[in-house]
C-alpha cells in the first residue's frame, strides 16, 4: 500500500474500534467484573455473525489472570487454528529457556594452502553456524583477516561450508508463489543479507529497456529484462524470480520521469550466494590472482587454518529483532540453531523436537498441536489459544520472564504494533506477538493494574483489517478492565432436529482441537436438520471440485469434448514433411499414451503416430512444436506447496499435457539382497533422467525407498532400500513442462514407428503459425464422463485443466482466475452467494476458504439442474467405489450415501447426498480442520451412518 492507502486503512480500523468500544446502551447490571468481561467478549463473537464481512470468521480466545492465576474468559480455547507469526513465541520461549542472553553465533574464515610472497596458493573457506544477521559489511571484516595474515592475493577457490544446517532450504508446505519475497527466503548455515538481493529498475531511453542493477553479487543472478521505457512518470513493473532458479524477470513499463523502483528478491542456494558475495568483496580489494576463482560448497579440511571469525549480536538482540519485526528468516535460522545445538542436527525437525520437549516438560502443555516451522509461515501449523496462554503463563513465572516480555511489540510504540491501538487504553499497556490476520497473543495490563495473558486466534478472515480490529478490540477491552458495562445474557444457541444426535459426537474429547462446519438440509422439504458453524469459512480441500464440476457442466454442456489438434507447417513431398509438426492443446485431461497411465478412452499418442503414417509421412525435416498457449497462467495453483512438486497429486498444468503430466515408475526388489531394484519407466522416454540408487535389503527389512524430482528439472532420483520380500508397487512423478513432454514422447514414438527426423530437428514450444494446415483433431470423451473420473478419483489435474478451460471458453482467458470468475458467476446464478475465497479448482491450496452452508446450498440447487444426474453419478458411493469404496461398509450408508471427499494434512471434508430410512433425500456438508487425536474420517462416517439411519417418525 502507498502512504495514503495506509492512512485510509488505519483511519478505517480506528473508526471501527471506536464504534465497537462505544459504551453500549445495556444496563450495567452484574457487579462481577469477570462476568462482565466474559459476556462482553462473547458479545463480540456474536456480532461477527451479523456483519456480512465477518460472518464467516471464526474466533477462539482465552484470557488468564497472571495475578490471580485463573482463566477469566474463554471461547473455543481448545480449538486449533493456523497461528501465523504468533508461533514465533514458541521459538523465543524455548531459546530463552536454554541459552544465556550473551550467546553469539560465529562465522569463520579458513585458508587451506600455502602462503608465499603474499600469495595464497590454495582455497579460502567460509564456514557458517547459522548467523541470521550476517551482512556484506561483516564479510568485509572477514576479508580483512586475509590482509592481517599477509595475504595480498589468492589463486584457489572460495569454498563455502554450510554443513552446520541441513540442505532443506524452505519450510514444510510453504507456498511456491511466495518464494521470491524476503519473508519466504531460503535457509542455510551461511546466509548473507537474509538471502536477498536488491533490484533497482530505472528508466532507460524512450522505447528501450530500463536499466537494471542488482546488488550484492550481480553475477550470481541472471536478469531477463522484458520491460520498456515509455513517456510519463508512472510504472507498472513486475519483478519476479523464476521458480527454482536465480533468474530475475522484469516486465511491464516505466516512465522516463519515474525515479525508479527498488525491491528485494530472494536467491536460490544461500551458501553459494554467500560465496559469490565474498568473492565480490575480494575482487573489490584486488585480492584475486586471476579470473579462474570459482565458488563451490565443501567442508573445512583437517589441515585448514582458521584465520578469522566474526560473531552475531547477543541472542536476546536476535530474538528481539525476530519478535518485534516478526522476521520469518530469523525465526527459521534460530529454529535450526536450536536443533543443531540441542541435538547436533541443524534441521527444523530437530528444533521442533526441542521445542516440544520444552512445551511438555516446562510449560506443561499437551502436545496436541502441530508445528512444522519456526516462523508460522506454513498453514500446516495448528495450535490452540489455550496452548499459547499456557506458554505465556509459563514464561511469566520463568527466570527469563522479563527477557521474554521485553521481546514483544508494544501497542502504539514499536514493532508490528507500532500503529495499532493508538489513542486507546491499549496503547503502551499491551505487549503482544502479532500474527497478521491469524492472531494476537501477549499480555495486557488493565486499568486496575491486573495483568492478563491472552491469546486470540482467527480463522476465515476475508478482510485482514477486520480480523486485526477484532484482535485489538479484545486487547483494548482487557486494558479497560474492570470498567466494563454488562451486555447482559446472550441468546442461547439454536437447536435443530439432529442436535441431540450429532452434538455429542463433536464433543468427544478426541476432537477437542478440531474446528468443524457442518450442515444438513432436507432436499425434499428444505428444512435445516442440523447446523454447526455452518457459515464458518474453512479449508475445504477437494470439496471445492463440486463447484468446478457444476460450473463446467453448466457452462460447457454435458456433451462438450476437449480437443487436441495436429498441424503441419509445410508441404509433404515424396513422404517428407518440409516443415514442423505442431500439436496444439486445448486442456484435454485425457490425452495419454496407451498403457498403464491411460485412465479414460481419450486420445492416445499411438493413434496420432498411426494417423501420420497413414498420411504417408516417412520423414520430418522440421521440429515437433508444442502449443500450450491457450493457458497463460502459472503451472501451479495459487498457494500450492513447494514440497509437493514431486507428488503425483500436484502436477504442472499446461493446455497440452500427457498422462496427467506424469511418468510412472513400477518397482520390485532385485533377485537377492544387495542387488539394485528392478525399475520400469512408463512411457519409455528420454524426457526424464532417472537416477536409481535403491538397493534390495534383506527380507523383513525396513522399506526406506524415497522418490523425488529435482526442482526445476526432469531428473528423478530414487534412494533407500526395498526389502527382498516386498511385493512391488508403483508411483507417478510429475514432469517439468508437460507440453514439451507431450511433444518429446510424440517425436520418440514417431521415430520408433520408422518416421525419421533431420539432425537439426528438436522439440520446441510456440504457437501454431497462421499458414499451418490442420491434419487431425482428436476429441476427449464427453464432459459428463470426464467429470465422473474427476470426482470418483478426486483428480487434481483434471480439476485444474477443467477450471482453466472454462475460463478460456467463457471469459476468453485460460487462467485459474478466469475460471474462478465463471464458477463465481455460476454459483450466484444458483442463489449461492460465494462470500468465500476460491483460488483453484482442485482444493489443493490452503488459501481456499469455503463454508458448509455454501456446499449445501450448491448441492440443494443442483438437484433442479438438467445436468444433476451427471453430478450425482460422479460422486463416490459409500462402501462401493471411488474415494469412499472402503468407508461405511456394512452400514445403512453403504450403497446409499454419496459424497465428495477432501483431504489435506489436518483437513478432512465430505459433502454430498444421503437418503434416510424414510426415503427422504438429504444434502450434507462436513468440513473439518485442525489438529486432532481422533480420526476425522471416522467421525464423518459416524455422522453419515446416523443420517442414513434417520427416520422422522422416531422423533
N, C-alpha and C positions, 0 to 999 in steps of 0.2 A: 504494500500500500504506500501511496505517497503521503506527504505531510498532511495535506488537507483531508484525505480519506481517513487517516489515523485520528485526526481531531474529531471528525464527524462520528467515527466509531466510538471513541472514548465518551463523547457527549451523549450518544445513544445509550451506552452502558450506564453512565451516571444517571441519566433520566430514569432508566428502568429501575435502578437501585433506589433512587429517591421515591419513586412511585410505590415500589414494593415495601420500603421501610416506613412509609407513611403510617401514622397511628390509625389502626382500624377503628371502625365505629362500634366495635363489640364492647360489651360491659366488661369491666376489669375484675370480674369475679374470680375467685380462686386465689388464695393467698400464697400457695406453694410455688415459688419461682421455678422449680424444676418442672412442675406440671405445666406452667405457662410456657416454658421453653419447649417442652416436648410437643405440646399442642401447636405451638407456632411453627415449628419446623415441619410438622406433619401437614399443616395447612399449606405450606409452600409446595409440598408434594401434590396435594390436591389441586392446587392452582395450575400445575403443569398440564393437567388434563383438559382445562378449559381453554387454553390458548392453542390455536391450530399450529403455531410454530413450535410448540413444545410438547404436544400431547403424545408424541412417540418417544419422548425422553424418559428414561428410567433412572432413578437415583437410589443410591444406598449411602447411608451415613452412620457414624457413631460419634458420640460426644462423651468424653470421660473427664471427670474432675480429678486433676492431678493432686489436689489438696485434700479432697475428701475420699479419694481412692474408690470411686464408684462411677459406673456408667449412668449418665443422667438422661440421655435420649439416644434412640437408635431407630433405624428403619432399614430393613433388608441388609443388615450389617454383616451377615454371613455369606451373602451372595458374592460371587467372584466376578469382577469386572476387569476389562482391559485398563490398566492403571496409567498408561502413558509414563511420563517422566517422574511421577511420584515413586516409581520403582527405584529410583536412584537413592532413596532413603535407605534401602537395604544395603546397598554398596557402602554408603557413608558409615552406617552403623557398624557393619562388620569390620571395616578397616580401622575405625576408631577403637573398637574393642581389642584389636590385636596389635596395633602399631603406635609408637610414640609420635608426637607431633613433629619431631625433628627429623624423622626418616626422610632420606632423599634417594632419588633413583639416578644411577650413573649412566653415562655413555662413555665408552673408552676408545682410544686410538692405539693401534699396534703397528709395528713395522716388522716385516718378515723378509730379510735380505741383508745385503752387505752395504755399508756406507763407506764410500771412498771419494775423497776430493769434493765433499759436499753433495755427492750424488748417491741416492738410494738405488741400488741395483736389486730391486725386489718390489714387494707389494706393500701397500698401506691397507690396514684392516680396520674397519669401523664396526665396533661391537656395541649393540644396544641392549638395554634391560627394561625397555618399555616406558621411557620418559615421555609423557604426553605433551610436555611443554617445550620440546626441542625445537629450536628456531635456527634460521640461517646464521644469525649473529653468533649463536653458540657453536655452530660448526666452524665459524671463523676462529673462535677461541681454540678449538682443537687443532686447526691448521697451524696455529702459532706454535704448537708443541713440536711440529716438524722443524720450524725455524730454530727453536731453542736446542734441538738436537743437532743443529748444524747442517741440516739438510736444506739445500737450495733447489735441488731438482730430484725428481723421481722418474724411473723408467719402467716400472712394473704396472700392475693393475690396481684398481681400487676394489677391495673385497669387502662385502657387507655381510656381517654375521648377525642375523636376526633370529637365531635358533632359540632364544630365551622364550619366545612365544611360538605357538603352533602356526601353521600356514593357512588357517581358515581366516579369511580376510573380512568377512561380513557376518552379521548376526543371523541367528536362526529366523527364517521366514521374513527377513527384511524384503522390502518391495523393490523389484528390479528398476522401476522407473524413478526411485529416489536416489539411486547410486551416484548420480552426477553432482548432488548437492552436498555441501560440507557436513550437514547433520547426519549423513549416511556414509562418511568416509571409511576407507578400508583401514584395517588394524594390523599393525606389525610391531615387532620389538624395536625396530629402528624406524622411527616415523618423524618427519620434519614438517613443520608448518601445518600440522593437522592433516597431512597428506593431501594438500590442495595447492593449486596454482592460481595465480591472479591473472585474469584475462582482461585486457583493456582493448576496446574497439573504438577507434576514432575515425572521422570522415576522411576519405581519400579524395581524389579528383572526381568531379561530376561524371556519373556514369561508370565509374571504375569501382573495384572492390575497396572497402575501407581498410585502414591499417590495423593490424592485429599484433599486439605484443603479449608475450607470456612470460611470467616470472614466478619463482626461480626456475632454472634448468629448462629453458625453452627447447633444447634438443631432445628432451625426454618425451615430448608430445608432438604429434603431427597435427597441423592445422589445415582444415579444409574450409576455405573461405568462399562461400557462395553468395555473400551479401553484396549489395550495390549501394553506392553513394548517390543520393538524389538531392534536389533542391529542398530548402527549408531547414527547420530546426527540430524536427521530430525524429523518432526512431521506433521501429518495431522489430528489433533484432531478436533472434533466438540463438542462444549459445548452449549447445548440448555436447555431451561426450558419448561417443559410440559405445554401446554396451560391450563390456569386457575388453575394451581397447583404450590405449592412450591416444585417442583421436578426438580432437575438438572440431565441431562443425558449426560454422557461423553462417546463418542465413537471415534473410529479411532485408530491410533498408534502414539507412541512417542519413539524416540531412547534413548538408555541407556546414550548417551553422550549429550543429549539435556539439556540446562539449565532450561527448564520448561516454561510453558505458563501460563500467568495470564490474566484474563478477568474480566469484571464486568457483572453481570446479575441481572435483576430485581426480585423483590419478589411480592407476592400477599398479599393484605391487610396490608397497611402501619402501621396502628395503632398497630396491633398485633405484627408486626415485631419490632416496636419501643419498645414495652413492653418486648419482648424477649431480645433485646439488653440491656435494662435497667436491666433485671433480670441477665443477664450475668455479668454486671458490679457489681451488688450487690453480686453475688456469688464470684467474684474475691476478693471482700473486706471482704468476710466471714460474710456477714450480713443476710444470710437466715438461719432461725432457723431449717428448716427441708427440706425434698425433696418434699413437697407437695404444694409448692407455684406455683400457676398457673397464666397465663396471660389471662385476659378477657377484653372485652370492657364494658364500663359503663359510668356513669355520676358522677360528683362531687356532693356528698350529701350535704344537708344543714348544717350538723354538722361537715363536714370535715374542717380541719385546714390547711391553706396554710403555708408551712414552707420554700419554696424556689422558686426562679424564675431566669431564665436566659433570655437574650434578644438577638435578632439578631443584626447584624451590622445595621447602619443607612440605611434608604430607598434608598438613592442615591447609596450607595455601592452595595445593592442588584440589583438595576436596571442596574448599570454599568456592573456587572457580567453577568446579563441576556443578555444584549445587545451586549457587546463586545465578549462574548463567545458563544452567540446565544444558551443559555441554555433553552431547552424546559421545563424542570421541574420547573425552577424558574418562567418562564412565566405563566405556568398553576397555580402554587401556588399563584402567585401575582394576577392573574385574579380572582380567588375565594376570595382572600383577599379584592379585590375591591368590589365584591358583598357583602361580609359579613359586611364590614364597611359602605358601602353606602346604602344597602338595608336590612341589617340584615339577609341575605341569602347567605351562603357560597357556591354558585354554579357558574358554568361557565355562565349559562344563566343570572344570576343577574349581574355578572361582565360585560357581553357583553351589557346589558341594560345601565349600567353606561357609558360605552364607547360610545354607540350610542348617549346618551344624550350629552356627551362632543363633539362628532363629529358634531352633528347637531347645538348645541347652541353656542359652542365656535369656531369651525372651519368652520361653515357654509357649511358643507358637506351635500349633499343629501344622503339619506340612501339607495341608490340603489346599495348596495353591501351586501355580506353575510360574517358574521364572526361567526364561531361555536366553536372556541377555542382561546387560547391566544398565542400559540406558532407558529401557521401556519403549524402544522404537518398534519392537516386534508386537504384533497383535495376537501372538500366541501367549504372551504374558497374561496371567489371570490371578488376581488377588482380591481379598475382601476388605471392606472398611475396617472390620474388626481386627484383621491381621495388622493393618497399618497402625491402628490405635495401640495395640499391644506393643508394637515396636517403639512407638513414641513414649509410652509409659515406661518401658524398659530403659530407654536412653535417658529419661528424666531421672531415674534412680542410679544410673551408671556413673562410675567415676569420671568418665569422659562426657558427662551430660552437658556441661557448659560449652565444651568444644562443639558438641553436636548442635545445640540450639544456635550457636553463633554462625553455623554454616548456612542457615535458612534465609531466604529473601525476607525482607521486612516490608510490609504493606506501605505503599506510598513513599518508600525510601530508596530501595535498591533492588538489584537483580531483576528477576522476572515479575516481581510485584511492584516495581517502581511506580507504575502508572495505574495501579489498581487500589481501590478503596480509599482514594484520596478524598479528603474532606468529610470522612465518615468516622464513627467511633472505632472503626477497624484500623485506621491509619496509625502506624507505629505500634499498635497493640496486637497485631497478628504477624507471626512468623510462620511461613509455610512453604512447602515444596509444591510448585505448580506441576500440572500435568496436561497443559493445554486444555482442550475441551473435556478431557477424560477425568480430571480430578484435581483435588487440592487437599493437602494433609499437613498439619502442623499444630501450632499452639496459639490460642487466643487468650489474652488477659482481659478479664471482664472489668467493668467499672468498679465492682466490689473488690478487685484485686485477685479474685479467684482465677486460677489457671486451668484452662480446658484444652486437653488434647483432642483433636478432631480429625476426621477423615471423611471426605465426600468423594464418591466415585459415580460417574455418569456414563450411561450407555444410550445410544440412539440420538445423539445431539446432531441435528442438521445445521443449526446455526451456532457456530462456536461462541459468538458473543453472548448468546443467551445462556449457554452452559456455564461460561465463566461468570456471568452475572448471578446465576443461582449459587455457585460456589461462594462468591463474595457475599451474597446476601446472608448465607448461613454463618460465615465467619463474622460478619458485622453484627449479626444478632447475638453471637456469643460475647462479643466485646461490649454489647449493650446490657447484657445480663447484670442484675436481675430486673432492670427497669423495662419490663415487657408487659404489654396488655395480654389478656387472656382471650383467645379467639373462640373459646367455648368448645363443646363436644363436636367432633366431626361425624358426618353421617356414616352409618355402618356400610360395609361392603355389600353390594347386591348379591343375592343368592340365586342360583339357577337350578334347573331340574336335576342336573348331574353333579351339582356341587358336592353333595354328601358322598358321592362315589369317587370322584376324581381328586378332591382336595386332600384326603388322607394319603393318597399315593404321592402327591407332590410334597407332603410334609415329612416323608420318610427322611431320617437323618442322613442317609446315604446321599441324598440330593440337596443337602444344605447349601452347597456352593453354587448350585445350578440356577440360572435365570431362565425362565420359560415364558413363552407366549403361546396360549392355547385357545382355540375357539372351535366350537361345534355348532352347526346350524342345520336345521331340517331343510332339505331341498324341497320337500313336498309342501310344508306348511310355512316356511320362512321363520319359524321360531328359533331363537338362540337358546340352545340347551346348556351351553357352558361357555364362560369367558374367564380367562385369567391373563391379565396383562396383554389383552388381545391387540391393543394399539401400540404396544412397545416395539420399537424398531430394533430388530435383532439380526444377526448374521444368518442368512437363510441357506447358505451352501447351495446345493443343486436344486432346491425347490424353485429357484428362480427360472429354471428351464421350463416351468409351466407357462410363464409369461412369454418366453421366447417362442415356444411351440404354438401357443394360441395366436400370437401376433402373426407368425409365419403363415399359419393356415388361413387366417382371415385375409391377410394382405396379398398372398400369392395364390391361394387356392389349393385344394387337396390334390389336384392333378398336376400341379406345377412340377417341372422337371429341370434340374440343374443341367448345364451343358458344358462341354469341353470341345473346343474347335481346333482343327488341324489345317494349317495353311502352307502354301509354298510361295516363295518369293521370286522364283524364276521358272523357266520352261523345263520340260522333261524331254530330252533328246537322246535317242538311242539308249534308253534306260538310265540316263544320267540326269539328275536334278541339278540344273545350273543355278543354284541359289540355296536359300535356307529352308529348313522345315521349322515352322512356328507352331507351338502348342499354346493355345490361349485358354486360360482357366476362368470360370465364372462361379467359383465357390462350390463345386461339386464335392461333397464329403465322401462320396462312394468310389471315386477313382482309385484303382488298385492294380496290383499285379495278381495274376492267377496263382492261388496257393493259400497258405495259412493266414495271410494278412487280409484276405478278402472277406468281408463280413456281410455284404449285400450284393445283389445281382446288378451291380453297376458296371460301367465300362472298365475294361482292363487293357493294360499296355500291350498284351499279346494280340488282342484284336486289332489294335492300331497298327502294329507291325504287319499283321496279316493283310490288312487293307492296303498298306503301302506297297507290299509285294505284289498285290493284285493289280496295282496301277502300273506295274512294270518297272518300278524304280529298282535299280541294281547298285547305284552309287549316288552319293550326295557330295557335292563339291563345296557346299556351304556349311553353316552351323546348325545346330539344334537350338532354337531360341525359345525360352520360356517366358510367356507373357502373363504376369500376375497383376497387371496394372489396375484392375477394377477395384482392388482393395488397396487403400492408400494409408491405412492405419499402421500402428506398431504391430510387430509379430506376436507380442504378448499383451494380455489384457492389463488394464489399469490396476496396479496393486498386486499383480501376481508375484509369487515368491521367487527370488533368485535361485534358492537352493532346491527348487523343484524342476529346474530346467532339464534335468536328465530323466525325469519321471514320465512314463507313458501318458499320464493323465494331463500333462502340461506341454503339449506340442506347440510349435510355432504355427501361426495362422497366416496363410497366404492364399490368394484366389486360385492358384494352381498348386495342388498338393496331392501326393500319392501315399497310399497306405496309411491314411490318417497322420501323415507327417512323421512316420516312424519306420525303423527297421526292426526285425525280430531276431532274437538270439535264443536258440534252443541249446541247452547244455546238459551233459551227462558226465559222471565221473569217468576216469580212464580205466584201463583194464586192471591195474593194480595200484596200490599206494605208491605215491611218488610220481606217477605219470601225469602229464598235462591232462586237463579235462577235454572231453570231446565237445566241440562247439560248431554249430551250424548257423550261418547267417542267411536270412531271407529278407529281400531278394539277394541273390549273389551279386554284389555290386562293389565297385572300387570307389564309390562316392564316399564311403566311410572307411576309416582305418581302424582296425580292431587290434588292440594290444592286449593279449591274453597272458596273464601271469599266474593263473589259477592252477593249483596242483590238486591231485587226489590224495585225500587223507585216509587214515585207517577207518575201517567200518566202525560206526558209532561215534566218530569224532565230530567236533562242532562244525557246523556249516558257517563259514566266515566269508562267503562269496560277497563281493561288492562290485557293482557295475555303475559306471558313471561316464558322462561325456565331458571332455574338457570344454570349458565355457568358450563360446565364440568359434568353436572348431567342430570338425566332424571326426575327431579322434575319440573312440570309445575304449575305455580301459576296464579290465577285469582283474581283480586281485583276490587273494584269500585262498581258501581250500574248500573242496566238497568231499564229504565222507564217501567211502567206497560203496556203501550200500544206499546211497541217495538215488531215488527213483527217476530223477530228471524233471526238468521244468523249463519254462521259457519266460522271457520278458521282452517288452518292446522299449526301444530307446528313441526319443525324438532326434531328428536331424536338424542341422543348421541350414537355413534357406531351402525350405521344402520344394519351391518351384524349380530350383536348379537340380534338386534330387530327382524330380519327375523327368526333367529333360535328360539328365545323365542316364537314368535307367532306360529311357526310350532309346537313346543312342546305343547303349550297350546291347540291348536286345535286338536292335536292327542289325548290328554287326554280327551277333550270334546267328541271325537268320540269313546271313550272307549278303547283306547290303553294306557296302564299304563306304568309307569317308576319305576325303583327302587328308593329307598330313596336316594341313592348316585348320581343319575343322575342329570345332570345340562346342562347348555348351555355354551359352550366354543368356542374359535376360534382356528384355526390351519389348517394346510394343510391336504389334503386327503392322508392317508397312502398308501404306494405303493401296498400293498396286498389287497386293497379295491376292492369291486365289484360294478360296475355301475348298478344301479337299473333302473333309468329312466333319460331321457334327455328331458328338456322342452324348447320349442323354442318360441321366440317372433314373432310378425308379421314381414313381410318383411321390410327392412330398408326404402324403399320408403314411407311406411305408417308411420313408426316411425318419419321420417323427417317431414311428414305432420303435425303431432301433435306438434313436436318441434317448427316449425315456425309459425303455426297458433296461438299457445298459448304462444309463446316465453318462453318456459320452460327451466329454467337454469339447472335443474337437468338433463334433457335429454341431453342437450348440453355437460355437463361435462362428463357424462357417455360415450357418443359417442366419445368425444375427447380422453379420456384415452383408450378406446377400439381400436381406430385406431392406437394409439401409441403401444399398445400391439401387435396387429395383424401385423403391418408393420415394427415396429422397435424392437419388442421383449421386450418392456418395457411399462408397464401400468401406465404411468405418463403423467401429463399435458405437460411436456417438450418434451417428445417423440411425443405426439400427435401434438403439435405445429410444430415440425420438419416436420411431414407429411404434415401439412397444408402449411408450407412454400415451401416445395418441389412441392406440387401440384400447388400453385399459380405461381411459377416460370415456371412450365410446360405450364401454360396458357398464359404466357407472361406478368404476373403481378408481377413485382419485389417489394416484400414487404419490402421496406426500412421503416419499421414501428416496433412498439412494440406490440407483441401479447403474452399475458401471461395466458389467459384462453380460454375456448371455448364458454362461455356464454355472455361475456361482462360485467360481474358483477364487475370486478376490474377496478378502475380508472387509473391503470397503463397502460392499453391498450392505444395505440396511432395509429390512422389509418387516412388515407386521403380519401376524397370523390372520388379522382381520382382512388384510389385502388379499391374502391367498384364498380365504373362504369366500370373499366377495367375487374373486375370479372364478373359483370352482362353481359357485352357485350360478353365476351369469352364463358360464359355458354350457350349462345344461339346456339353454334355449337357443344355442347356436347351431347352424346346419352342419357344422363340422365336428359336433360334440363326439360323435362315435369314434372319430379318428383320435381324439384326445383320450377318451375313455379306454379304447382298446390299447393305447400305447402305455398305459400305466401298469407297472408290475403288480402281480396278483399275489397276495399273501400265501406262502406255502406252495406256490406253483411255479413262478417264473421271475425272470429279471432280477433286480436287486432285492426282491422280497422272497425269493424262492425258498430260503431256509428259515424264514421267520413265521411265527404264529401257526406252525403246523399243528394239525390235530386239535384245532380250536374252532369256535364259531366264526372266526375271522378268515380261516383258510378257505380259499376259493371264493371269497366274498369281498374282503377289504382290498381295495386298490389304492396305491399311493406312490407318490414320487418321494424317493428317499433323498437325503442330503447329508454329507459327512465331511468334516474337516477336523483337525485336532481341537477338542473341546467344543465342537459344534455338531449337533445332530438334528435332523429335521425329517418330518413325514407329513405329507399333506395329500388328501385325496377324497375318496368316497367309500362308504360302507353302508350296507343295508342292515337294519335292525331285525329282531325276531318277528316284528310285525310287518316287515317288508318296507318300512319307511326308509327313504334314502337320506343319508346324512352327508354333509360336506364337513371336513375337519381339517385343521392345521395345527401341528405341534412343532414349534421352534424352540430348541433348547441350546443354550450357550453356557459356557463356564466350566470351571474345574470341578469334578465330582468323583467320588469314590464309587458311586453306583453306575450301572450301565444305562445310558440314555435310551439306547435301543430297547432294552428290556422294559423300561418304563413306558415307552411308546407302544410296545406290543401289549402290555397290560391294559393300557387305555384303549387300544384298538379292539382287543377282545371284549372289553367292557361295552364298547359301543355296539359291537356285533351281537352281544347277548341282551342288549337293552330291549325291554318291552314296556310300552306306555301303560298297559293295563296293570302292571305291577306297581305303579306309582299312585 
